[in-house]
Amino acid sequence: QVQLVESGGGLVQAGGSLRLSCVASGVIVSLNRMGWYRQAPGKQRELVAGIFRGGTTNYPDSVKGRFTISRDIAKSTVYLQMNSLQSEDTAVYYCVASPAWVGPYNYWGQGTQVTVSS
């Protein structure tokens, strides 16, 4: 079974930066898509970054220009660099993955808390 384990969350001041990491294990098929979702209290779950195996990325307007997703295929690891953090970015961040090129992400991590103080 595929497992995704996140790390790097924590408390940061507004305007600061954090880098999240996610390591995939138990992978027997190629994870052609990986990404990061976030869930904040009182708000809908939001995909904040996605990346295809070939390197193509996508971001919603809420984080575009501030967040950058990347992956190291050899290390089975995906990263999320978060800059210019705002209090509105406070949420639990989940690593997600799928072997399919389209459709929903079917593998989810346990999440890591990011708290931005002002």
Phi, psi and omega per residue, in radians:
Q1 nan 2.398 3.118
V2 -1.242 2.351 3.038
Q3 -2.168 2.412 3.090
L4 -2.091 2.208 -3.101
V5 -2.157 2.063 -3.125
E6 -1.604 2.712 3.014
S7 -2.706 2.878 3.051
G8 1.860 -0.099 3.120
G9 -1.256 2.941 3.129
G10 2.861 -2.857 -3.130
L11 -1.778 2.294 -3.129
V12 -2.486 2.607 3.091
Q13 -1.319 2.639 3.060
A14 -0.961 2.372 -3.077
G15 1.619 -0.178 -3.122
G16 -1.503 -3.020 -3.058
S17 -2.336 2.673 2.997
L18 -2.501 2.669 2.999
R19 -2.160 2.117 3.089
L20 -1.637 2.560 3.087
S21 -2.194 2.625 3.103
C22 -2.464 2.138 3.133
V23 -1.883 2.230 3.096
A24 -1.698 2.370 3.097
S25 -2.349 2.860 -3.118
G26 1.179 0.466 -3.065
V27 -1.569 2.105 3.098
I28 -1.974 -0.097 3.045
V29 -2.244 2.801 3.117
S30 -1.211 2.300 3.035
L31 -1.568 1.640 -3.019
N32 -1.308 -0.359 3.052
R33 -2.305 2.414 2.982
M34 -2.388 2.784 -3.119
G35 -2.959 -3.026 3.125
W36 -2.329 2.220 2.969
Y37 -1.849 2.751 2.988
R38 -2.351 2.615 3.124
Q39 -2.302 2.030 3.101
A40 -1.939 2.613 3.111
P41 -0.983 2.288 3.100
G42 1.336 0.094 -3.128
K43 -2.194 2.731 3.104
Q44 -1.265 2.646 3.027
R45 -1.064 2.395 -3.039
E46 -2.330 2.280 2.992
L47 -1.368 2.033 -3.072
V48 -1.725 -0.266 3.116
A49 -2.905 2.481 3.049
G50 -2.430 2.632 -3.137
I51 -2.525 2.319 3.042
F52 -1.523 2.816 -3.118
R53 -1.002 -0.586 3.134
G54 -1.341 -0.129 3.062
G55 1.919 -0.179 3.115
T56 -1.135 2.364 -3.095
T57 -2.141 2.814 3.042
N58 -2.564 2.559 -3.112
Y59 -2.487 2.578 2.989
P60 -1.375 2.865 -3.115
D61 -1.059 -0.469 -3.081
S62 -1.116 -0.428 -3.104
V63 -2.181 -0.106 -3.081
K64 -1.003 2.294 -3.115
G65 1.576 -0.242 3.139
R66 -1.968 -0.613 -3.112
F67 -1.865 2.528 3.093
T68 -2.364 2.197 3.092
I69 -1.776 2.499 3.077
S70 -2.591 2.865 3.105
R71 -2.518 2.592 3.057
D72 -1.997 1.752 -3.044
I73 -1.113 -0.681 -3.135
A74 -1.081 -0.569 3.138
K75 -1.683 0.042 -3.102
S76 0.902 0.765 -3.022
T77 -2.283 2.443 3.033
V78 -2.124 2.551 -3.087
Y79 -2.158 2.702 2.986
L80 -2.311 1.893 3.066
Q81 -1.552 2.130 -3.086
M82 -2.049 2.053 3.138
N83 -2.042 2.856 3.120
S84 0.856 0.834 -3.063
L85 -1.146 2.494 3.136
Q86 -2.093 2.828 3.119
S87 -1.037 -0.520 3.127
E88 -1.183 -0.243 3.107
D89 -1.441 -0.126 3.120
T90 -1.057 2.176 -3.087
A91 -3.096 2.975 2.899
V92 -1.542 2.216 -3.109
Y93 -1.806 2.258 -3.087
Y94 -2.005 2.302 2.984
C95 -1.403 2.381 -3.133
V96 -2.325 2.738 -3.120
A97 -2.731 2.782 3.082
S98 -2.733 2.484 3.017
P99 -1.339 -0.284 -3.110
A100 -1.469 2.669 3.122
W101 -1.398 -0.380 -3.124
V102 -2.383 2.937 3.095
G103 1.621 -3.043 -3.080
P104 -1.278 2.712 3.011
Y105 -1.306 2.276 -3.052
N106 -1.863 -0.138 3.065
Y107 -2.057 2.308 -3.084
W108 -2.299 2.479 3.005
G109 -1.474 -3.126 -3.116
Q110 -1.433 -0.329 3.102
G111 1.729 2.689 3.054
T112 -2.384 2.364 -3.044
Q113 -1.410 2.298 2.995
V114 -2.075 2.143 3.126
T115 -2.155 2.162 -3.137
V116 -1.929 2.108 -3.119
S117 -1.757 2.581 3.113
S118 -2.055 nan nan
